[in-house]
Amino acid sequence: MAGAGKSTFVQRLNSHLHTVNPSRPPYILNLDPAVAHVPFEPNIDIRDTVDYKQVMKQYNLGPNGGILTALNLFTTKFDQVLELVEKRAETVDHVILDTPGQIEIFTWSASGAIITDAVASSFPTVVAYIIDTPRTTAPATFMSNMLYACSILYKTKLPFVLVFNKTDVASHEFAIEWMHDFEAFQTALASHSGSRDADGEPTYMNSLMNSMSLVLDEFYKHLKAVGVSSMTGDGMEAFLDAVEESRDTYEKEYVPELARARAAREKSLQDVKEASLSRFMRDLAVDRAKNPSGAVDERWESEEENADEDEDVEVDVIDQREAPWPGQYIDVTRMRGQEEQINWPRPG
């Protein structure tokens, strides 16, 4: 989510991985074309390929439209990005992608889906959803974040980790309790201001959040959540442990599903080809039944038949210097002898 501290989190994660294993530093990609400054040195930066301000000016776009268009343009070259990452695959343990903060721009756009699917089909991939913990203390904001996380999880179908950032400002324990204890969330929701109307009845939003918390109860059971501080580095080890567990989930669940999807697609393409060929053969059979002679006329002649026809053809060899031949140019003004006198009739 925008403003949750994603870039700072990437910087802290980068620093932590450099400290843990200096010989195998992470490979970092910045996919946010509108960021003015990043607190880390990315290996691949979208700003080196696409000029965000020029895109806005050239296509007459606003900020979000400019980010989306820049991401679309960058996606057309993403095969080259994958090639660069694959070349470094043997020397790095972690590849980190810092995406734009606007969820709708990356998660729900065609370019974001292409990038996610391309990376996930090539490398073990885990999605980390960064949450601003101090801003999530209100039940309504917490529920909004959980709905965002749920939508991203079911959109990407990838292993997912909730990262409650800024724990140096506010502890994330309340959020963990709300996720695992339905009654605790109900108590917090009831005590929150604005949960009841003037008559003392629960408001519409209160009833909606109660219902949504029941729906998301099953979602919480399969979700990993950790608290980190991008300022102090607290919780980074817990996050990396969650990533390793999610990698096992990727190998056991996503890879088989990807193989099934590829097999289904190949079968679908093969079925389309076979159906097209069958339709062509049926149309050809109907055409031959209606016009039998046409099939004979359109039949290709064999090489033996062509050879027999060539033997029956008589070829006259003409010496062009001895006698006139068909098509020869003849100057009619020189057909008569020079000594012959011609009396041309006079006019009138």
Secondary structure, DSSP 8 states (H G I E B T S, - for coil): -TTS-HHHHHHHHHHHHHHH-TTS--EEEE--TT-S--SS--SEEGGGT--HHHHHHHHT--HHHHHHHHHHHHHTTHHHHHHHHHHTTTT-S-EEEE--S-HHHHTTSHHHHHHHHHHHTTS---EEEEEESGGG-SHHHHHHHHHHHHHHHHHH-S-EEEEEE-TTTS-SHHHHHHHH-HHHHHHHHHHSTTSB-TTS-B-HHHHHHHHHHHHTHHHHHT-EEEE--TTT-TTHHHHHHHHHHHHHHIIIIIHHHHHHHHHHHHHHHHHHHHHHHHHHHHHHHHHHHH-HHHHHHTS---HHHHHHHHHH-------TTTS--TT----GGGSS-TT---------
